[in-house]
């Protein structure tokens, strides 16, 4: 558990760097690639943005299944990324798509995409 917490903090810190001056699109891509490299067993990563008035969106992703998994969550209005984005929690983990009961429709859908687990981390930038 300690390693997971440390990885979550590292990824959250990477997300906070998005507030620094520079090309936001490049920083989003860098953060997604960092997530895919940093998390053991991670094949793909994506970034869910909360956009005022237009809901959730995934502007960058390292593979098509990351985009498909995010879109599935948005369509079902359930899943770990949706909860992290909307509920203000720092991270959630879907440990096993074969046995998850927290988000059963999402778990079934991503299992069909070949996913075994999901672990989103909230990355925020300072308001102001």
N, CA, C and O atoms as a printed pandas DataFrame, in Angstrom:
     atom_number atom_name residue_name chain_id  residue_number  x_coord  y_coord  z_coord
0              1         N          UNK        A               1    0.826   -1.191    0.000
1              2        CA          UNK        A               1    0.000    0.000    0.000
2              3         C          UNK        A               1    0.871    1.255    0.000
3              4         O          UNK        A               1    0.526    2.250   -0.637
4              5         N          UNK        A               2    1.987    1.212    0.706
5              6        CA          UNK        A               2    2.849    2.394    0.781
6              7         C          UNK        A               2    3.345    2.806   -0.594
7              8         O          UNK        A               2    3.358    3.992   -0.923
8              9         N          UNK        A               3    3.757    1.820   -1.408
9             10        CA          UNK        A               3    4.223    2.126   -2.755
10            11         C          UNK        A               3    3.143    2.778   -3.596
11            12         O          UNK        A               3    3.423    3.696   -4.366
12            13         N          UNK        A               4    1.909    2.310   -3.455
13            14        CA          UNK        A               4    0.793    2.901   -4.201
14            15         C          UNK        A               4    0.573    4.344   -3.778
15            16         O          UNK        A               4    0.336    5.210   -4.620
16            17         N          UNK        A               5    0.648    4.606   -2.491
17            18        CA          UNK        A               5    0.461    5.965   -1.982
18            19         C          UNK        A               5    1.556    6.877   -2.507
19            20         O          UNK        A               5    1.276    8.009   -2.901
20            21         N          UNK        A               6    2.785    6.412   -2.519
21            22        CA          UNK        A               6    3.890    7.219   -3.030
22            23         C          UNK        A               6    3.732    7.499   -4.522
23            24         O          UNK        A               6    4.008    8.609   -4.977
24            25         N          UNK        A               7    3.288    6.495   -5.288
25            26        CA          UNK        A               7    3.053    6.710   -6.720
26            27         C          UNK        A               7    1.915    7.713   -6.927
27            28         O          UNK        A               7    1.991    8.579   -7.798
28            29         N          UNK        A               8    0.872    7.584   -6.124
29            30        CA          UNK        A               8   -0.256    8.520   -6.238
30            31         C          UNK        A               8    0.212    9.943   -5.962
31            32         O          UNK        A               8   -0.177   10.872   -6.670
32            33         N          UNK        A               9    1.031   10.118   -4.957
33            34        CA          UNK        A               9    1.543   11.459   -4.654
34            35         C          UNK        A               9    2.421   11.993   -5.770
35            36         O          UNK        A               9    2.342   13.174   -6.107
36            37         N          UNK        A              10    3.264   11.134   -6.353
37            38        CA          UNK        A              10    4.140   11.561   -7.449
38            39         C          UNK        A              10    3.313   11.995   -8.659
39            40         O          UNK        A              10    3.624   12.999   -9.300
40            41         N          UNK        A              11    2.274   11.245   -8.964
41            42        CA          UNK        A              11    1.432   11.599  -10.094
42            43         C          UNK        A              11    0.632   12.862   -9.814
43            44         O          UNK        A              11    0.438   13.688  -10.707
44            45         N          UNK        A              12    0.171   13.015   -8.588
45            46        CA          UNK        A              12   -0.553   14.238   -8.225
46            47         C          UNK        A              12    0.372   15.451   -8.348
47            48         O          UNK        A              12   -0.050   16.509   -8.815
48            49         N          UNK        A              13    1.619   15.300   -7.933
49            50        CA          UNK        A              13    2.585   16.396   -8.061
50            51         C          UNK        A              13    2.811   16.733   -9.539
51            52         O          UNK        A              13    2.903   17.903   -9.909
52            53         N          UNK        A              14    2.898   15.706  -10.365
53            54        CA          UNK        A              14    3.048   15.946  -11.800
54            55         C          UNK        A              14    1.856   16.730  -12.326
55            56         O          UNK        A              14    2.013   17.619  -13.163
56            57         N          UNK        A              15    0.676   16.406  -11.843
57            58        CA          UNK        A              15   -0.509   17.140  -12.245
58            59         C          UNK        A              15   -0.464   18.592  -11.820
59            60         O          UNK        A              15   -0.920   19.467  -12.555
60            61         N          UNK        A              16    0.076   18.859  -10.647
61            62        CA          UNK        A              16    0.174   20.247  -10.168
62            63         C          UNK        A              16    1.110   21.080  -11.042
63            64         O          UNK        A              16    0.970   22.300  -11.122
64            65         N          UNK        A              17    2.050   20.427  -11.685
65            66        CA          UNK        A              17    2.958   21.149  -12.586
66            67         C          UNK        A              17    2.227   21.760  -13.769
67            68         O          UNK        A              17    2.737   22.662  -14.433
68            69         N          UNK        A              18    1.023   21.256  -14.025
69            70        CA          UNK        A              18    0.243   21.787  -15.133
70            71         C          UNK        A              18   -0.075   23.268  -14.951
71            72         O          UNK        A              18   -0.337   23.976  -15.923
72            73         N          UNK        A              19   -0.051   23.730  -13.706
73            74        CA          UNK        A              19   -0.364   25.142  -13.439
74            75         C          UNK        A              19    0.787   26.066  -13.811
75            76         O          UNK        A              19    0.590   27.276  -13.921
76            77         N          UNK        A              20    1.970   25.527  -14.005
77            78        CA          UNK        A              20    3.130   26.349  -14.338
78            79         C          UNK        A              20    3.001   26.874  -15.770
79            80         O          UNK        A              20    2.306   26.276  -16.591
80            81         N          UNK        A              21    3.663   27.979  -16.067
81            82        CA          UNK        A              21    3.613   28.518  -17.430
82            83         C          UNK        A              21    4.128   27.500  -18.443
83            84         O          UNK        A              21    5.012   26.699  -18.140
84            85         N          UNK        A              22    3.574   27.540  -19.630
85            86        CA          UNK        A              22    4.029   26.644  -20.689
86            87         C          UNK        A              22    2.857   26.067  -21.459
87            88         O          UNK        A              22    1.701   26.406  -21.207
88            89         N          UNK        A              23    3.167   25.207  -22.383
89            90        CA          UNK        A              23    2.185   24.587  -23.263
90            91         C          UNK        A              23    1.384   23.531  -22.505
91            92         O          UNK        A              23    1.908   22.473  -22.158
92            93         N          UNK        A              24    0.115   23.826  -22.254
93            94        CA          UNK        A              24   -0.736   22.927  -21.471
94            95         C          UNK        A              24   -0.902   21.580  -22.152
95            96         O          UNK        A              24   -0.860   20.545  -21.487
96            97         N          UNK        A              25   -1.088   21.574  -23.444
97            98        CA          UNK        A              25   -1.265   20.318  -24.167
98            99         C          UNK        A              25   -0.041   19.417  -23.998
99           100         O          UNK        A              25   -0.184   18.223  -23.737
100          101         N          UNK        A              26    1.140   19.971  -24.143
101          102        CA          UNK        A              26    2.368   19.189  -23.975
102          103         C          UNK        A              26    2.482   18.642  -22.556
103          104         O          UNK        A              26    2.923   17.511  -22.354
104          105         N          UNK        A              27    2.084   19.443  -21.582
105          106        CA          UNK        A              27    2.144   18.994  -20.189
106          107         C          UNK        A              27    1.154   17.872  -19.923
107          108         O          UNK        A              27    1.455   16.952  -19.163
108          109         N          UNK        A              28   -0.020   17.934  -20.536
109          110        CA          UNK        A              28   -1.002   16.858  -20.374
110          111         C          UNK        A              28   -0.463   15.548  -20.940
111          112         O          UNK        A              28   -0.569   14.496  -20.309
112          113         N          UNK        A              29    0.117   15.627  -22.138
113          114        CA          UNK        A              29    0.698   14.425  -22.739
114          115         C          UNK        A              29    1.832   13.866  -21.880
115          116         O          UNK        A              29    1.930   12.656  -21.676
116          117         N          UNK        A              30    2.680   14.754  -21.385
117          118        CA          UNK        A              30    3.798   14.337  -20.528
118          119         C          UNK        A              30    3.274   13.634  -19.273
119          120         O          UNK        A              30    3.829   12.619  -18.853
120          121         N          UNK        A              31    2.222   14.165  -18.685
121          122        CA          UNK        A              31    1.659   13.575  -17.479
122          123         C          UNK        A              31    1.070   12.199  -17.763
123          124         O          UNK        A              31    1.256   11.280  -16.966
124          125         N          UNK        A              32    0.369   12.037  -18.871
125          126        CA          UNK        A              32   -0.201   10.730  -19.225
126          127         C          UNK        A              32    0.901    9.705  -19.469
127          128         O          UNK        A              32    0.810    8.567  -19.008
128          129         N          UNK        A              33    1.937   10.107  -20.192
129          130        CA          UNK        A              33    3.048    9.175  -20.433
130          131         C          UNK        A              33    3.771    8.825  -19.137
131          132         O          UNK        A              33    4.188    7.682  -18.949
132          133         N          UNK        A              34    3.923    9.803  -18.237
133          134        CA          UNK        A              34    4.540    9.547  -16.939
134          135         C          UNK        A              34    3.729    8.526  -16.163
135          136         O          UNK        A              34    4.293    7.613  -15.561
136          137         N          UNK        A              35    2.424    8.669  -16.169
137          138        CA          UNK        A              35    1.565    7.720  -15.461
138          139         C          UNK        A              35    1.741    6.312  -16.017
139          140         O          UNK        A              35    1.871    5.354  -15.255
140          141         N          UNK        A              36    1.747    6.186  -17.333
141          142        CA          UNK        A              36    1.894    4.867  -17.945
142          143         C          UNK        A              36    3.243    4.229  -17.619
143          144         O          UNK        A              36    3.336    3.008  -17.500
144          145         N          UNK        A              37    4.294    5.049  -17.473
145          146        CA          UNK        A              37    5.624    4.532  -17.140
146          147         C          UNK        A              37    5.786    4.258  -15.657
147          148         O          UNK        A              37    6.509    3.336  -15.282
148          149         N          UNK        A              38    5.131    5.037  -14.801
149          150        CA          UNK        A              38    5.372    5.010  -13.364
150          151         C          UNK        A              38    4.606    3.917  -12.640
151          152         O          UNK        A              38    5.117    3.325  -11.689
152          153         N          UNK        A              39    3.405    3.650  -13.073
153          154        CA          UNK        A              39    2.552    2.696  -12.365
154          155         C          UNK        A              39    2.859    1.283  -12.849
155          156         O          UNK        A              39    2.693    0.984  -14.032
156          157         N          UNK        A              40    3.307    0.412  -11.942
157          158        CA          UNK        A              40    3.620   -0.968  -12.338
158          159         C          UNK        A              40    2.410   -1.655  -12.970
159          160         O          UNK        A              40    1.299   -1.575  -12.446
160          161         N          UNK        A              41    2.631   -2.323  -14.084
161          162        CA          UNK        A              41    1.564   -3.044  -14.753
162          163         C          UNK        A              41    0.642   -2.185  -15.588
163          164         O          UNK        A              41   -0.314   -2.693  -16.173
164          165         N          UNK        A              42    0.911   -0.888  -15.654
165          166        CA          UNK        A              42    0.052    0.028  -16.412
166          167         C          UNK        A              42    0.387   -0.070  -17.898
167          168         O          UNK        A              42    1.538    0.088  -18.304
168          169         N          UNK        A              43   -0.631   -0.330  -18.687
169          170        CA          UNK        A              43   -0.442   -0.390  -20.129
170          171         C          UNK        A              43   -0.763    0.937  -20.798
171          172         O          UNK        A              43   -0.089    1.343  -21.745
172          173         N          UNK        A              44   -1.803    1.613  -20.299
173          174        CA          UNK        A              44   -2.232    2.871  -20.899
174          175         C          UNK        A              44   -2.743    3.817  -19.832
175          176         O          UNK        A              44   -3.193    3.395  -18.767
176          177         N          UNK        A              45   -2.666    5.104  -20.134
177          178        CA          UNK        A              45   -3.172    6.127  -19.219
178          179         C          UNK        A              45   -3.871    7.215  -20.014
179          180         O          UNK        A              45   -3.586    7.435  -21.191
180          181         N          UNK        A              46   -4.782    7.882  -19.349
181          182        CA          UNK        A              46   -5.472    9.010  -19.951
182          183         C          UNK        A              46   -5.721   10.061  -18.894
183          184         O          UNK        A              46   -5.591    9.793  -17.700
184          185         N          UNK        A              47   -6.073   11.239  -19.322
185          186        CA          UNK        A              47   -6.351   12.325  -18.386
186          187         C          UNK        A              47   -7.782   12.781  -18.591
187          188         O          UNK        A              47   -8.179   13.173  -19.689
188          189         N          UNK        A              48   -8.548   12.722  -17.514
189          190        CA          UNK        A              48   -9.922   13.212  -17.520
190          191         C          UNK        A              48   -9.913   14.645  -17.029
191          192         O          UNK        A              48   -9.406   14.939  -15.947
192          193         N          UNK        A              49  -10.476   15.539  -17.833
193          194        CA          UNK        A              49  -10.610   16.930  -17.420
194          195         C          UNK        A              49  -12.064   17.218  -17.089
195          196         O          UNK        A              49  -12.982   16.721  -17.741
196          197         N          UNK        A              50  -12.249   18.029  -16.064
197          198        CA          UNK        A              50  -13.581   18.502  -15.714
198          199         C          UNK        A              50  -13.717   19.875  -16.353
199          200         O          UNK        A              50  -12.978   20.801  -16.019
200          201         N          UNK        A              51  -14.657   19.997  -17.265
201          202        CA          UNK        A              51  -14.849   21.255  -17.990
202          203         C          UNK        A              51  -16.189   21.860  -17.605
203          204         O          UNK        A              51  -17.235   21.223  -17.729
204          205         N          UNK        A              52  -16.139   23.082  -17.144
205          206        CA          UNK        A              52  -17.379   23.769  -16.758
206          207         C          UNK        A              52  -18.369   23.775  -17.906
207          208         O          UNK        A              52  -18.041   24.155  -19.030
208          209         N          UNK        A              53  -19.575   23.350  -17.607
209          210        CA          UNK        A              53  -20.637   23.397  -18.589
210          211         C          UNK        A              53  -20.635   22.284  -19.616
211          212         O          UNK        A              53  -21.628   22.107  -20.321
212          213         N          UNK        A              54  -19.548   21.525  -19.725
213          214        CA          UNK        A              54  -19.527   20.457  -20.730
214          215         C          UNK        A              54  -19.127   19.104  -20.156
215          216         O          UNK        A              54  -18.903   18.154  -20.907
216          217         N          UNK        A              55  -19.036   19.007  -18.850
217          218        CA          UNK        A              55  -18.783   17.706  -18.231
218          219         C          UNK        A              55  -17.345   17.241  -18.298
219          220         O          UNK        A              55  -16.409   18.038  -18.235
220          221         N          UNK        A              56  -17.190   15.935  -18.428
221          222        CA          UNK        A              56  -15.879   15.300  -18.405
222          223         C          UNK        A              56  -15.399   15.022  -19.828
223          224         O          UNK        A              56  -16.198   14.740  -20.720
224          225         N          UNK        A              57  -14.085   15.106  -20.026
225          226        CA          UNK        A              57  -13.496   14.844  -21.340
226          227         C          UNK        A              57  -12.106   14.258  -21.159
227          228         O          UNK        A              57  -11.448   14.501  -20.147
228          229         N          UNK        A              58  -11.664   13.487  -22.143
229          230        CA          UNK        A              58  -10.328   12.892  -22.143
230          231         C          UNK        A              58   -9.561   13.429  -23.342
231          232         O          UNK        A              58   -9.633   12.852  -24.428
232          233         N          UNK        A              59   -8.822   14.534  -23.162
233          234        CA          UNK        A              59   -8.122   15.124  -24.303
234          235         C          UNK        A              59   -6.835   14.398  -24.692
235          236         O          UNK        A              59   -6.395   14.498  -25.837
236          237         N          UNK        A              60   -6.227   13.668  -23.756
237          238        CA          UNK        A              60   -4.998   12.927  -24.066
238          239         C          UNK        A              60   -5.091   11.527  -23.464
239          240         O          UNK        A              60   -5.696   11.320  -22.412
240          241         N          UNK        A              61   -4.477   10.576  -24.160
241          242        CA          UNK        A              61   -4.485    9.185  -23.723
242          243         C          UNK        A              61   -3.359    8.466  -24.449
243          244         O          UNK        A              61   -3.007    8.823  -25.574
244          245         N          UNK        A              62   -2.796    7.450  -23.801
245          246        CA          UNK        A              62   -1.645    6.771  -24.391
246          247         C          UNK        A              62   -2.030    5.570  -25.238
247          248         O          UNK        A              62   -1.168    4.955  -25.866
248          249         N          UNK        A              63   -3.301    5.230  -25.265
249          250        CA          UNK        A              63   -3.761    4.125  -26.096
250          251         C          UNK        A              63   -5.270    4.166  -26.230
251          252         O          UNK        A              63   -5.955    4.749  -25.389
252          253         N          UNK        A              64   -5.795    3.551  -27.282
253          254        CA          UNK        A              64   -7.229    3.632  -27.542
254          255         C          UNK        A              64   -8.099    3.035  -26.435
255          256         O          UNK        A              64   -9.225    3.490  -26.235
256          257         N          UNK        A              65   -7.607    2.034  -25.716
257          258        CA          UNK        A              65   -8.447    1.474  -24.651
258          259         C          UNK        A              65   -8.573    2.436  -23.476
259          260         O          UNK        A              65   -9.565    2.379  -22.749
260          261         N          UNK        A              66   -7.600    3.313  -23.270
261          262        CA          UNK        A              66   -7.728    4.320  -22.215
262          263         C          UNK        A              66   -8.870    5.271  -22.548
263          264         O          UNK        A              66   -9.671    5.616  -21.679
264          265         N          UNK        A              67   -8.943    5.691  -23.797
265          266        CA          UNK        A              67  -10.041    6.561  -24.224
266          267         C          UNK        A              67  -11.375    5.819  -24.132
267          268         O          UNK        A              67  -12.366    6.381  -23.666
268          269         N          UNK        A              68  -11.403    4.579  -24.568
269          270        CA          UNK        A              68  -12.647    3.791  -24.531
270          271         C          UNK        A              68  -13.122    3.590  -23.093
271          272         O          UNK        A              68  -14.321    3.656  -22.824
272          273         N          UNK        A              69  -12.196    3.345  -22.171
273          274        CA          UNK        A              69  -12.563    3.159  -20.764
274          275         C          UNK        A              69  -13.124    4.447  -20.174
275          276         O          UNK        A              69  -14.108    4.417  -19.435
276          277         N          UNK        A              70  -12.511    5.562  -20.495
277          278        CA          UNK        A              70  -13.028    6.839  -19.996
278          279         C          UNK        A              70  -14.409    7.129  -20.575
279          280         O          UNK        A              70  -15.312    7.542  -19.848
280          281         N          UNK        A              71  -14.574    6.918  -21.863
281          282        CA          UNK        A              71  -15.874    7.181  -22.486
282          283         C          UNK        A              71  -16.953    6.285  -21.885
283          284         O          UNK        A              71  -18.090    6.717  -21.699
284          285         N          UNK        A              72  -16.596    5.043  -21.584
285          286        CA          UNK        A              72  -17.536    4.125  -20.938
286          287         C          UNK        A              72  -17.991    4.691  -19.593
287          288         O          UNK        A              72  -19.178    4.653  -19.268
288          289         N          UNK        A              73  -17.047    5.214  -18.816
289          290        CA          UNK        A              73  -17.406    5.809  -17.525
290          291         C          UNK        A              73  -18.340    6.995  -17.695
291          292         O          UNK        A              73  -19.317    7.129  -16.957
292          293         N          UNK        A              74  -18.047    7.852  -18.660
293          294        CA          UNK        A              74  -18.882    9.027  -18.887
294          295         C          UNK        A              74  -20.288    8.599  -19.303
295          296         O          UNK        A              74  -21.279    9.161  -18.836
296          297         N          UNK        A              75  -20.367    7.600  -20.185
297          298        CA          UNK        A              75  -21.667    7.127  -20.662
298          299         C          UNK        A              75  -22.480    6.477  -19.545
299          300         O          UNK        A              75  -23.693    6.673  -19.462
300          301         N          UNK        A              76  -21.815    5.707  -18.688
301          302        CA          UNK        A              76  -22.505    5.013  -17.590
302          303         C          UNK        A              76  -22.685    5.899  -16.358
303          304         O          UNK        A              76  -23.501    5.609  -15.483
304          305         N          UNK        A              77  -21.909    6.984  -16.306
305          306        CA          UNK        A              77  -21.875    7.857  -15.139
306          307         C          UNK        A              77  -21.465    7.085  -13.884
307          308         O          UNK        A              77  -22.006    7.293  -12.798
308          309         N          UNK        A              78  -20.503    6.197  -14.064
309          310        CA          UNK        A              78  -19.935    5.451  -12.945
310          311         C          UNK        A              78  -18.526    5.005  -13.295
311          312         O          UNK        A              78  -18.188    4.806  -14.461
312          313         N          UNK        A              79  -17.719    4.855  -12.265
313          314        CA          UNK        A              79  -16.358    4.377  -12.439
314          315         C          UNK        A              79  -15.403    5.184  -11.587
315          316         O          UNK        A              79  -15.768    6.245  -11.080
316          317         N          UNK        A              80  -14.189    4.696  -11.422
317          318        CA          UNK        A              80  -13.238    5.369  -10.539
318          319         C          UNK        A              80  -12.849    6.769  -10.995
319          320         O          UNK        A              80  -12.700    7.654  -10.153
320          321         N          UNK        A              81  -12.678    7.003  -12.288
321          322        CA          UNK        A              81  -12.325    8.346  -12.755
322          323         C          UNK        A              81  -13.468    9.328  -12.545
323          324         O          UNK        A              81  -13.242   10.478  -12.166
324          325         N          UNK        A              82  -14.686    8.881  -12.788
325          326        CA          UNK        A              82  -15.857    9.732  -12.572
326          327         C          UNK        A              82  -15.948   10.104  -11.099
327          328         O          UNK        A              82  -16.216   11.257  -10.761
328          329         N          UNK        A              83  -15.724    9.133  -10.227
329          330        CA          UNK        A              83  -15.788    9.427   -8.798
330          331         C          UNK        A              83  -14.694   10.394   -8.368
331          332         O          UNK        A              83  -14.952   11.324   -7.604
332          333         N          UNK        A              84  -13.472   10.179   -8.853
333          334        CA          UNK        A              84  -12.376   11.078   -8.508
334          335         C          UNK        A              84  -12.683   12.490   -9.009
335          336         O          UNK        A              84  -12.472   13.463   -8.285
336          337         N          UNK        A              85  -13.173   12.605  -10.230
337          338        CA          UNK        A              85  -13.441   13.923  -10.819
338          339         C          UNK        A              85  -14.606   14.642  -10.147
339          340         O          UNK        A              85  -14.534   15.845   -9.895
340          341         N          UNK        A              86  -15.653   13.924   -9.863
341          342        CA          UNK        A              86  -16.873   14.575   -9.365
342          343         C          UNK        A              86  -16.974   14.653   -7.852
343          344         O          UNK        A              86  -17.568   15.591   -7.321
344          345         N          UNK        A              87  -16.409   13.690   -7.155
345          346        CA          UNK        A              87  -16.578   13.635   -5.706
346          347         C          UNK        A              87  -15.458   14.328   -4.950
347          348         O          UNK        A              87  -15.565   14.530   -3.740
348          349         N          UNK        A              88  -14.392   14.694   -5.634
349          350        CA          UNK        A              88  -13.305   15.395   -4.974
350          351         C          UNK        A              88  -12.372   14.505   -4.166
351          352         O          UNK        A              88  -11.573   15.009   -3.377
352          353         N          UNK        A              89  -12.460   13.179   -4.347
353          354        CA          UNK        A              89  -11.543   12.286   -3.659
354          355         C          UNK        A              89  -10.209   12.292   -4.398
355          356         O          UNK        A              89  -10.158   12.656   -5.573
356          357         N          UNK        A              90   -9.140   11.898   -3.732
357          358        CA          UNK        A              90   -7.807   11.971   -4.348
358          359         C          UNK        A              90   -7.492   10.802   -5.259
359          360         O          UNK        A              90   -6.817   10.971   -6.274
360          361         N          UNK        A              91   -7.973    9.611   -4.908
361          362        CA          UNK        A              91   -7.756    8.481   -5.806
362          363         C          UNK        A              91   -8.672    7.344   -5.427
363          364         O          UNK        A              91   -9.128    7.243   -4.288
364          365         N          UNK        A              92   -8.933    6.498   -6.385
365          366        CA          UNK        A              92   -9.738    5.303   -6.210
366          367         C          UNK        A              92   -9.069    4.196   -6.999
367          368         O          UNK        A              92   -8.324    4.439   -7.948
368          369         N          UNK        A              93   -9.354    2.981   -6.584
369          370        CA          UNK        A              93   -8.758    1.870   -7.304
370          371         C          UNK        A              93   -9.794    0.789   -7.532
371          372         O          UNK        A              93  -10.453    0.335   -6.597
372          373         N          UNK        A              94   -9.929    0.389   -8.759
373          374        CA          UNK        A              94  -10.720   -0.775   -9.098
374          375         C          UNK        A              94   -9.703   -1.909   -9.131
375          376         O          UNK        A              94   -8.944   -2.047  -10.091
376          377         N          UNK        A              95   -9.694   -2.714   -8.083
377          378        CA          UNK        A              95   -8.650   -3.718   -7.896
378          379         C          UNK        A              95   -8.766   -4.865   -8.886
379          380         O          UNK        A              95   -7.756   -5.336   -9.410
380          381         N          UNK        A              96   -9.979   -5.317   -9.147
381          382        CA          UNK        A              96  -10.163   -6.488   -9.996
382          383         C          UNK        A              96  -11.469   -6.351  -10.767
383          384         O          UNK        A              96  -12.547   -6.380  -10.174
384          385         N          UNK        A              97  -11.382   -6.204  -12.052
385          386        CA          UNK        A              97  -12.592   -6.012  -12.851
386          387         C          UNK        A              97  -13.500   -7.242  -12.825
387          388         O          UNK        A              97  -14.691   -7.138  -13.116
388          389         N          UNK        A              98  -12.951   -8.391  -12.482
389          390        CA          UNK        A              98  -13.760   -9.611  -12.434
390          391         C          UNK        A              98  -14.633   -9.686  -11.189
391          392         O          UNK        A              98  -15.631  -10.406  -11.179
392          393         N          UNK        A              99  -14.270   -8.950  -10.139
393          394        CA          UNK        A              99  -15.033   -9.096   -8.894
394          395         C          UNK        A              99  -15.517   -7.781   -8.290
395          396         O          UNK        A              99  -16.110   -7.793   -7.211
396          397         N          UNK        A             100  -15.286   -6.661   -8.943
397          398        CA          UNK        A             100  -15.669   -5.368   -8.380
398          399         C          UNK        A             100  -17.188   -5.231   -8.265
399          400         O          UNK        A             100  -17.930   -5.573   -9.186
400          401         N          UNK        A             101  -17.626   -4.726   -7.122
401          402        CA          UNK        A             101  -19.051   -4.471   -6.920
402          403         C          UNK        A             101  -19.327   -2.977   -6.732
403          404         O          UNK        A             101  -20.484   -2.572   -6.618
404          405         N          UNK        A             102  -18.281   -2.160   -6.700
405          406        CA          UNK        A             102  -18.458   -0.718   -6.536
406          407         C          UNK        A             102  -19.032   -0.098   -7.802
407          408         O          UNK        A             102  -19.960    0.708   -7.731
408          409         N          UNK        A             103  -18.494   -0.463   -8.951
409          410        CA          UNK        A             103  -18.927    0.045  -10.248
410          411         C          UNK        A             103  -19.150   -1.158  -11.174
411          412         O          UNK        A             103  -18.365   -1.375  -12.097
412          413         N          UNK        A             104  -20.196   -1.930  -10.941
413          414        CA          UNK        A             104  -20.348   -3.205  -11.666
414          415         C          UNK        A             104  -20.475   -3.077  -13.179
415          416         O          UNK        A             104  -19.901   -3.888  -13.906
416          417         N          UNK        A             105  -21.203   -2.091  -13.671
417          418        CA          UNK        A             105  -21.355   -1.951  -15.129
418          419         C          UNK        A             105  -20.040   -1.533  -15.771
419          420         O          UNK        A             105  -19.670   -2.033  -16.834
420          421         N          UNK        A             106  -19.332   -0.603  -15.109
421          422        CA          UNK        A             106  -18.039   -0.178  -15.626
422          423         C          UNK        A             106  -17.043   -1.344  -15.593
423          424         O          UNK        A             106  -16.328   -1.576  -16.568
424          425         N          UNK        A             107  -16.995   -2.072  -14.484
425          426        CA          UNK        A             107  -16.063   -3.197  -14.366
426          427         C          UNK        A             107  -16.296   -4.216  -15.483
427          428         O          UNK        A             107  -15.344   -4.709  -16.089
428          429         N          UNK        A             108  -17.534   -4.521  -15.743
429          430        CA          UNK        A             108  -17.874   -5.473  -16.804
430          431         C          UNK        A             108  -17.425   -4.922  -18.172
431          432         O          UNK        A             108  -16.866   -5.652  -18.990
432          433         N          UNK        A             109  -17.674   -3.644  -18.400
433          434        CA          UNK        A             109  -17.301   -3.033  -19.683
434          435         C          UNK        A             109  -15.805   -2.991  -19.922
435          436         O          UNK        A             109  -15.347   -3.309  -21.020
436          437         N          UNK        A             110  -15.027   -2.602  -18.906
437          438        CA          UNK        A             110  -13.576   -2.534  -19.126
438          439         C          UNK        A             110  -12.953   -3.919  -19.142
439          440         O          UNK        A             110  -11.913   -4.122  -19.768
440          441         N          UNK        A             111  -13.568   -4.861  -18.471
441          442        CA          UNK        A             111  -13.085   -6.242  -18.564
442          443         C          UNK        A             111  -13.190   -6.692  -20.025
443          444         O          UNK        A             111  -12.301   -7.377  -20.531
444          445         N          UNK        A             112  -14.276   -6.307  -20.699
445          446        CA          UNK        A             112  -14.436   -6.641  -22.119
446          447         C          UNK        A             112  -13.376   -5.960  -22.982
447          448         O          UNK        A             112  -13.063   -6.438  -24.072
448          449         N          UNK        A             113  -12.818   -4.836  -22.496
449          450        CA          UNK        A             113  -11.730   -4.153  -23.207
450          451         C          UNK        A             113  -10.365   -4.772  -22.913
451          452         O          UNK        A             113   -9.360   -4.393  -23.515
452          453         N          UNK        A             114  -10.335   -5.738  -21.971
453          454        CA          UNK        A             114   -9.081   -6.392  -21.603
454          455         C          UNK        A             114   -8.418   -5.835  -20.370
455          456         O          UNK        A             114   -7.275   -6.182  -20.074
456          457         N          UNK        A             115   -9.117   -4.968  -19.633
457          458        CA          UNK        A             115   -8.546   -4.375  -18.425
458          459         C          UNK        A             115   -8.721   -5.300  -17.238
459          460         O          UNK        A             115   -9.745   -5.969  -17.098
460          461         N          UNK        A             116   -7.703   -5.329  -16.382
461          462        CA          UNK        A             116   -7.772   -6.092  -15.138
462          463         C          UNK        A             116   -8.051   -5.175  -13.951
463          464         O          UNK        A             116   -8.661   -5.602  -12.971
464          465         N          UNK        A             117   -7.606   -3.906  -14.030
465          466        CA          UNK        A             117   -7.738   -2.973  -12.908
466          467         C          UNK        A             117   -7.652   -1.542  -13.428
467          468         O          UNK        A             117   -7.322   -1.308  -14.590
468          469         N          UNK        A             118   -7.956   -0.586  -12.542
469          470        CA          UNK        A             118   -7.876    0.833  -12.874
470          471         C          UNK        A             118   -7.551    1.596  -11.598
471          472         O          UNK        A             118   -8.060    1.258  -10.529
472          473         N          UNK        A             119   -6.707    2.622  -11.696
473          474        CA          UNK        A             119   -6.326    3.376  -10.503
474          475         C          UNK        A             119   -6.137    4.854  -10.814
475          476         O          UNK        A             119   -5.005    5.307  -10.990
476          477         N          UNK        A             120   -7.225    5.611  -10.885
477          478        CA          UNK        A             120   -7.097    7.048  -11.169
478          479         C          UNK        A             120   -6.616    7.864   -9.964
479          480         O          UNK        A             120   -6.902    7.535   -8.813
480          481         N          UNK        A             121   -5.891    8.917  -10.257
481          482        CA          UNK        A             121   -5.364    9.830   -9.251
482          483         C          UNK        A             121   -5.827   11.239   -9.610
483          484         O          UNK        A             121   -5.785   11.630  -10.777
484          485         N          UNK        A             122   -6.266   11.993   -8.619
485          486        CA          UNK        A             122   -6.701   13.362   -8.869
486          487         C          UNK        A             122   -5.472   14.270   -8.974
487          488         O          UNK        A             122   -4.602   14.251   -8.104
488          489         N          UNK        A             123   -5.410   15.049  -10.030
489          490        CA          UNK        A             123   -4.352   16.038  -10.230
490          491         C          UNK        A             123   -5.047   17.380  -10.366
491          492         O          UNK        A             123   -5.821   17.596  -11.298
492          493         N          UNK        A             124   -4.773   18.271   -9.443
493          494        CA          UNK        A             124   -5.452   19.563   -9.505
494          495         C          UNK        A             124   -4.451   20.670   -9.672
495          496         O          UNK        A             124   -3.272   20.526   -9.346
496          497         N          UNK        A             125   -4.933   21.770  -10.181
497          498        CA          UNK        A             125   -4.098   22.951  -10.235
498          499         C          UNK        A             125   -4.715   23.980   -9.299
499          500         O          UNK        A             125   -5.927   23.981   -9.087
500          501         N          UNK        A             126   -3.899   24.842   -8.747
501          502        CA          UNK        A             126   -4.431   25.849   -7.834
502          503         C          UNK        A             126   -5.455   26.731   -8.515
503          504         O          UNK        A             126   -5.311   27.069   -9.690
504          505         N          UNK        A             127   -6.483   27.101   -7.781
505          506        CA          UNK        A             127   -7.499   28.023   -8.313
506          507         C          UNK        A             127   -7.011   29.450   -8.167
507          508         O          UNK        A             127   -6.232   29.771   -7.270
508          509         N          UNK        A             128   -7.480   30.293   -9.060
509          510        CA          UNK        A             128   -7.122   31.692   -8.915
510          511         C          UNK        A             128   -6.716   32.332  -10.203
511          512         O          UNK        A             128   -6.386   33.517  -10.226
